[in-house]
Amino acid sequence: MKLIALLLLVVSSVPEATPTPDPLARIAIIGASASAGWGVVIDDVPSNNPTPIHHKHVDLAEVLPIVLTGAKPHMSRHVGVFFFANPRKVGRIEMDAALAADPTLIVAVDFLFWYAYGDRPDSARMSMLARGLRELERFEGPMLVGDIPDVSDAADVKPIALISKRQVPSPETLLALNARIRAWADEQPDVHVIPLADTVARWRAGTPPNLNGHAWPADCRFIQFDRLHPTAEGLVASAELVAESIRSHVMPVEVQADPAVVLENLRTTKRTTTP
């Protein structure tokens, strides 16, 4: 009896294992104007009018839950259209807010963009990128981080370009920056790179994507007139790209891969995410 009592005492004293949180329970979006949906509006009803009177603005935090049909994440958005003005300050503010939301997954599609671009010499871009990477290292959990696309032709938009040539890294520097992001991600156990650079290059070349097993029509327009920000279709494609990374690196999940269905659902779904 004493032996049995001792065994029961030992068993009862073993702490219960802490359950692993669902990675898709609380998703925090951090980033710049692309994630914020700068200039992205959709009409309330299907229309051929390029500037619909009745419309609403959408961002990545609203699109992603509609794509992730197999999950019901609580979304928090920590994005800013003025990231370019002060990446060090804005990046710190965004990361502070994201961590305060206790996320189980952070999605940072364009968070690093203005640490790479910006009004500074090429020689200073790598050290600036290192600041952005240090901000991301503050989160100890699953994270999806976009690399840096080539948007140099946005500086040639007439009559007014939203980005200047002096803000654009040279091709060689851009390659080095993306190599550093990939090497850094390889050193982080829960960080995975969203291949934004290659994807945007294909979009700009007119190659329609095949995302989550769905081939997109060839007439889709992914980039706005400014050659910098995504259109509504481009934002949906970005969410699909995030979903592919989740399925490949985080956990299996059912998705809605048809962009027409996603856009229709966006028209009828009220905003339920936090500011």
C-alpha positions as MATLAB code, in Angstrom:
seq = 'MKLIALLLLVVSSVPEATPTPDPLARIAIIGASASAGWGVVIDDVPSNNPTPIHHKHVDLAEVLPIVLTGAKPHMSRHVGVFFFANPRKVGRIEMDAALAADPTLIVAVDFLFWYAYGDRPDSARMSMLARGLRELERFEGPMLVGDIPDVSDAADVKPIALISKRQVPSPETLLALNARIRAWADEQPDVHVIPLADTVARWRAGTPPNLNGHAWPADCRFIQFDRLHPTAEGLVASAELVAESIRSHVMPVEVQADPAVVLENLRTTKRTTTP';
ca = [
       0.000    0.000    0.000;
       2.837    2.361    0.828;
       4.324    1.709   -2.631;
       1.002    2.448   -4.329;
       0.589    5.654   -2.318;
       4.114    6.705   -3.245;
       3.455    6.087   -6.933;
       0.213    8.081   -6.758;
       2.089   10.911   -5.087;
       4.741   10.928   -7.805;
       2.142   10.890  -10.591;
       0.105   13.674   -9.016;
       3.203   15.837   -8.614;
       4.109   15.694  -12.339;
       3.068   19.031  -13.883;
       0.566   18.880  -16.716;
       1.992   19.625  -20.133;
       1.131   23.081  -21.394;
      -0.999   22.718  -24.538;
       0.590   24.051  -27.708;
      -1.352   27.096  -28.905;
      -3.045   27.003  -32.278;
      -0.687   29.007  -34.556;
      -3.705   30.466  -36.336;
      -5.575   31.514  -33.196;
      -4.256   35.085  -33.103;
      -2.583   36.491  -36.205;
      -0.907   39.895  -36.082;
      -0.206   41.772  -39.315;
       2.708   44.211  -39.291;
       4.002   46.162  -42.245;
       3.752   49.172  -44.503;
       1.282   50.598  -46.996;
       0.834   47.439  -49.075;
      -0.403   45.489  -46.047;
      -2.461   48.542  -45.081;
      -4.232   48.321  -48.444;
      -3.192   51.771  -49.624;
      -5.567   52.786  -52.405;
      -7.337   49.411  -52.417;
     -11.114   49.682  -52.622;
     -13.745   47.245  -53.804;
     -17.237   48.046  -54.967;
     -20.135   46.993  -52.764;
     -21.676   45.226  -55.749;
     -19.959   43.848  -58.865;
     -19.396   46.682  -61.339;
     -17.320   47.565  -64.385;
     -16.869   51.096  -63.065;
     -13.138   51.600  -62.346;
     -14.021   54.200  -59.687;
     -17.163   52.836  -57.985;
     -19.238   55.321  -56.027;
     -20.249   52.801  -53.373;
     -17.113   51.102  -52.186;
     -15.087   50.174  -49.143;
     -11.427   50.021  -48.307;
      -9.828   46.652  -47.573;
      -6.454   45.619  -46.196;
      -4.521   42.397  -45.710;
      -5.917   41.816  -42.210;
      -9.406   41.716  -43.678;
      -8.573   39.580  -46.726;
      -6.515   36.867  -45.029;
      -9.305   35.424  -42.811;
     -11.544   35.086  -45.875;
      -8.812   33.114  -47.646;
      -8.195   30.915  -44.581;
     -11.546   29.119  -44.641;
     -10.259   26.364  -42.364;
      -9.440   28.736  -39.507;
     -11.132   31.477  -37.538;
      -8.225   33.639  -36.428;
      -8.514   36.730  -34.309;
      -6.763   39.327  -36.455;
      -4.905   42.390  -35.241;
      -3.461   44.960  -37.635;
      -0.399   47.027  -36.849;
       0.433   48.610  -40.201;
       1.140   52.134  -41.356;
       1.107   54.054  -44.611;
       3.806   56.377  -43.225;
       6.330   53.627  -42.521;
       8.646   55.222  -45.093;
       8.973   58.415  -43.033;
      10.758   56.791  -40.094;
      11.212   53.012  -40.364;
      13.119   52.705  -37.089;
      10.430   54.458  -35.057;
       7.398   53.035  -36.877;
       8.823   49.521  -36.912;
       9.372   49.634  -33.155;
       5.851   50.971  -32.545;
       4.303   48.281  -34.730;
       6.245   45.491  -33.064;
       5.370   46.802  -29.598;
       1.676   46.767  -30.523;
       1.876   43.328  -32.126;
       3.562   41.804  -29.077;
       0.959   43.396  -26.816;
      -1.716   41.495  -28.788;
      -0.105   38.185  -27.725;
      -0.021   36.742  -31.264;
       0.402   33.090  -32.109;
       1.618   34.038  -35.612;
       3.049   37.247  -37.049;
       2.715   38.020  -40.763;
       5.200   40.624  -41.984;
       4.795   40.706  -45.764;
       6.217   44.206  -46.344;
       7.601   45.058  -42.903;
      11.209   45.073  -44.128;
      10.554   47.071  -47.311;
      11.487   50.520  -45.975;
      14.492   49.150  -44.136;
      15.827   48.281  -47.606;
      14.426   51.189  -49.633;
      14.628   54.793  -48.481;
      16.628   57.973  -48.910;
      20.053   56.686  -47.904;
      23.209   55.527  -49.681;
      23.523   51.903  -50.695;
      26.365   51.514  -48.216;
      23.915   52.140  -45.350;
      21.158   49.784  -46.454;
      22.528   46.575  -44.946;
      22.917   48.102  -41.485;
      19.422   49.553  -41.742;
      18.048   46.133  -42.672;
      19.769   44.717  -39.598;
      17.652   47.071  -37.456;
      14.488   45.656  -38.977;
      15.649   42.090  -38.419;
      16.386   42.875  -34.766;
      12.835   44.139  -34.351;
      11.473   40.885  -35.742;
      13.708   38.853  -33.437;
      11.734   40.200  -30.479;
       8.961   37.703  -31.257;
       9.554   34.085  -30.246;
       7.023   32.242  -32.327;
       5.990   31.428  -35.887;
       6.573   34.306  -38.262;
       6.214   34.786  -42.021;
       8.443   37.515  -43.458;
       8.415   38.822  -46.999;
      11.651   39.491  -48.841;
      12.162   42.682  -50.868;
      10.701   43.065  -54.384;
      12.216   45.176  -57.150;
       9.896   48.153  -57.665;
      12.493   50.416  -59.266;
      10.189   51.256  -62.183;
       7.846   52.991  -59.714;
      10.337   55.870  -59.732;
       9.598   56.437  -63.442;
       5.837   56.998  -63.086;
       4.631   60.241  -64.669;
       3.611   62.899  -63.791;
       4.237   62.107  -60.118;
       6.062   59.094  -58.711;
       5.510   57.971  -55.119;
       9.109   56.835  -54.816;
      12.293   58.522  -56.019;
      15.338   56.996  -57.671;
      17.530   57.864  -54.693;
      15.275   55.712  -52.495;
      15.818   52.614  -54.647;
      18.664   50.192  -53.881;
      20.888   49.131  -56.751;
      20.207   45.675  -58.236;
      23.375   44.325  -56.615;
      22.441   45.734  -53.217;
      18.905   44.362  -53.491;
      20.283   40.886  -54.185;
      22.571   41.172  -51.158;
      19.717   42.370  -48.931;
      17.499   39.455  -49.917;
      20.359   37.006  -49.408;
      20.792   38.419  -45.902;
      17.067   37.997  -45.157;
      17.161   34.359  -46.250;
      20.332   33.656  -44.257;
      18.820   35.321  -41.197;
      15.602   33.312  -41.542;
      17.615   30.093  -41.760;
      19.036   30.927  -38.334;
      15.580   31.423  -36.776;
      13.697   28.198  -35.962;
      10.186   29.586  -36.547;
      10.779   32.169  -39.301;
       9.906   31.469  -42.929;
      10.389   33.737  -45.930;
       7.439   34.632  -48.158;
       8.955   34.785  -51.691;
       7.586   38.231  -52.467;
      10.484   39.283  -54.698;
      10.120   36.409  -57.172;
       6.327   36.601  -57.073;
       6.148   40.333  -57.807;
       8.696   39.909  -60.610;
       6.424   37.331  -62.267;
       3.385   39.573  -61.836;
       5.220   42.468  -63.446;
       6.210   40.205  -66.315;
       2.546   39.417  -66.927;
       2.680   35.838  -65.681;
      -0.585   34.929  -63.933;
      -0.049   33.115  -60.641;
      -1.048   29.634  -59.611;
      -1.724   29.897  -55.894;
      -3.026   27.163  -53.627;
      -3.757   25.039  -56.691;
      -5.831   27.669  -58.491;
      -4.684   29.133  -61.823;
      -5.555   32.815  -62.059;
      -6.857   34.348  -65.313;
      -4.308   36.046  -67.529;
      -6.045   39.448  -67.506;
      -5.608   40.113  -63.774;
      -3.978   43.418  -62.832;
      -1.966   43.098  -59.639;
      -0.200   46.465  -59.349;
      -1.815   49.900  -59.203;
      -0.993   52.785  -61.559;
       1.816   53.841  -59.200;
       3.639   50.543  -59.928;
       4.139   50.225  -56.188;
       0.968   49.144  -54.378;
      -1.244   46.111  -55.011;
      -4.694   46.350  -56.554;
      -7.617   44.551  -54.913;
      -6.677   41.452  -56.916;
      -3.051   41.946  -55.946;
      -4.011   42.124  -52.266;
      -6.006   38.899  -52.589;
      -3.020   37.291  -54.318;
      -0.798   38.471  -51.454;
      -3.158   36.823  -48.961;
      -3.094   33.639  -51.043;
       0.697   33.774  -50.996;
       0.635   34.072  -47.205;
      -1.775   31.121  -47.060;
       0.610   29.031  -49.159;
       3.410   29.813  -46.714;
       1.178   28.887  -43.774;
       0.289   25.565  -45.394;
       3.919   24.837  -46.282;
       5.630   25.928  -43.072;
       3.159   26.400  -40.210;
       0.231   23.981  -40.403;
      -2.258   22.473  -42.868;
      -5.345   24.610  -43.383;
      -8.166   24.760  -45.896;
      -8.223   27.864  -48.070;
     -10.455   29.573  -50.596;
      -8.186   29.764  -53.628;
     -10.604   31.342  -56.124;
     -10.025   35.129  -56.152;
     -13.512   35.801  -57.526;
     -15.059   34.091  -54.505;
     -12.754   35.948  -52.110;
     -13.652   39.325  -53.638;
     -17.370   38.514  -53.492;
     -17.039   37.543  -49.839;
     -15.194   40.788  -49.147;
     -18.127   42.721  -50.547;
     -20.503   41.150  -48.077;
     -18.329   40.758  -45.002;
     -18.162   43.549  -42.457;
     -14.823   44.440  -40.900;
     -14.349   42.381  -37.745;
     -10.635   42.873  -37.090;
      -9.125   45.159  -34.493;
      -7.398   48.462  -35.387;
];
